[in-house]
Amino acid sequence: MLAVATAQHLPDSPEAFRDATLDDIVPYFEELARRPLPRPADVEAWIGDWSRLEELFQDAAYNAEIAYDCDTFDDAKEAAALRFSSEISPRLEPWRVRLGERLVESGFQRGDLETTIRRWKNRIQLFREANVPLVAEEERLS
């Protein structure tokens, strides 16, 4: 288990997520989902923390995938890549959508985020919880 699961205390590098499980990562999303956003400055900091969390997670996932691509005979590397792609990432999508809903509902506006907010509105409308296991299975098979 990772030390302190708050977005304000994110790990310094993706290496901290190398052996993470879904249960290790979800608390960071939970903290972001609960964090009060009363002022635009709070939303700004929240977006920064969410972006940093996604960056750390994606880098850890990419590192696992690259390690496996470089050594496809290593069962441990295959398991790590599959853990990220089929066990963790698809199951984070409900949390991502929930955070996207918070962003949209906050009414926060910034010129450079107009397209991002429009994309979140679309992603929220398209999301179906029932698809999460299907995406996980598709990732596992690919």
C-alpha distance (Angstrom), angle and dihedral (degrees) to the residues before:
residue distance angle dihedral
M1 . . .
L2 3.79 . .
A3 3.81 115.8 .
V4 3.80 109.2 -112.8
A5 3.78 117.3 6.5
T6 3.78 103.0 -151.8
A7 3.76 126.9 113.0
Q8 3.79 89.0 -127.4
H9 3.82 87.3 60.4
L10 3.77 100.2 44.5
P11 3.78 117.6 159.0
D12 3.79 117.2 -92.8
S13 3.79 94.9 -122.8
P14 3.80 141.5 15.4
E15 3.78 87.5 -108.3
A16 3.82 87.2 80.4
F17 3.81 88.5 65.1
R18 3.82 94.3 46.9
D19 3.81 94.1 105.9
A20 3.80 96.8 22.8
T21 3.76 123.4 135.8
L22 3.77 127.9 -152.7
D23 3.81 88.4 -96.4
D24 3.80 89.5 57.1
I25 3.80 94.2 52.2
V26 3.82 103.4 38.2
P27 3.84 94.4 71.5
Y28 3.80 89.2 65.1
F29 3.81 89.8 54.7
E30 3.80 90.9 44.2
E31 3.80 91.1 54.3
L32 3.81 90.9 51.1
A33 3.81 90.4 47.9
R34 3.82 91.2 53.3
R35 3.79 99.8 39.4
P36 3.83 112.9 113.9
L37 3.80 114.9 -117.5
P38 3.81 104.7 -167.8
R39 3.82 97.9 145.1
P40 3.81 135.6 38.9
A41 3.83 89.3 -115.2
D42 3.81 88.7 57.9
V43 3.80 90.3 51.9
E44 3.82 90.3 49.3
A45 3.83 91.9 53.1
W46 3.81 90.6 43.5
I47 3.82 91.7 53.0
G48 3.79 89.3 49.5
D49 3.80 92.0 51.3
W50 3.80 92.3 46.3
S51 3.80 90.8 49.1
R52 3.80 91.5 49.1
L53 3.81 91.7 49.0
E54 3.81 91.0 51.4
E55 3.81 90.8 46.5
L56 3.81 92.7 52.1
F57 3.79 93.0 46.1
Q58 3.81 94.8 45.8
D59 3.79 92.2 47.4
A60 3.82 90.6 51.0
A61 3.82 89.8 49.0
Y62 3.81 92.3 47.8
N63 3.80 90.9 47.9
A64 3.81 90.2 53.5
E65 3.80 91.6 47.5
I66 3.80 93.1 48.5
A67 3.80 91.7 47.5
Y68 3.80 89.5 53.4
D69 3.82 93.1 44.2
C70 3.82 88.1 55.1
D71 3.80 93.4 49.4
T72 3.79 112.4 23.4
F73 3.81 92.0 169.4
D74 3.82 92.6 65.1
D75 3.82 108.9 97.4
A76 3.81 93.2 -163.7
K77 3.80 91.8 54.6
E78 3.79 90.5 48.1
A79 3.81 90.7 50.2
A80 3.81 91.5 49.9
A81 3.80 92.6 49.8
L82 3.82 91.1 47.7
R83 3.82 91.4 47.2
F84 3.79 90.6 58.9
S85 3.80 98.5 38.9
S86 3.80 102.0 40.1
E87 3.80 107.9 16.9
I88 3.79 105.1 36.5
S89 3.80 113.2 20.8
P90 3.82 99.2 51.6
R91 3.81 90.5 46.6
L92 3.79 90.7 52.9
E93 3.79 91.0 59.9
P94 3.84 94.4 85.7
W95 3.80 87.8 53.4
R96 3.80 91.6 48.2
V97 3.79 90.7 50.8
R98 3.79 90.6 47.7
L99 3.81 90.3 53.3
G100 3.80 89.7 45.6
E101 3.79 88.5 54.2
R102 3.80 89.9 52.2
L103 3.79 90.4 51.1
V104 3.81 92.8 49.3
E105 3.81 93.5 43.1
S106 3.82 91.5 49.3
G107 3.79 89.0 69.0
F108 3.79 87.9 -137.7
Q109 3.79 111.9 166.4
R110 3.76 129.5 -167.4
G111 3.78 124.3 155.3
D112 3.78 95.6 -126.5
L113 3.83 91.4 51.7
E114 3.82 99.2 51.5
T115 3.79 93.3 99.4
T116 3.80 92.3 43.4
I117 3.80 91.9 51.8
R118 3.81 90.9 47.9
R119 3.81 89.2 51.3
W120 3.80 90.5 50.4
K121 3.79 91.1 51.5
N122 3.80 88.8 53.5
R123 3.82 93.5 44.6
I124 3.81 90.6 50.3
Q125 3.80 91.5 52.0
L126 3.80 92.7 48.2
F127 3.80 97.7 44.4
R128 3.80 117.7 108.7
E129 3.79 120.5 180.0
A130 3.80 89.5 -147.0
N131 3.81 89.6 65.6
V132 3.82 94.6 60.8
P133 3.84 95.8 84.8
L134 3.80 90.1 42.7
V135 3.81 91.7 54.4
A136 3.81 89.7 46.4
E137 3.80 91.3 52.7
E138 3.81 92.0 45.7
E139 3.81 90.1 52.7
R140 3.79 91.4 47.9
L141 3.79 91.8 51.4
S142 3.79 95.2 45.9
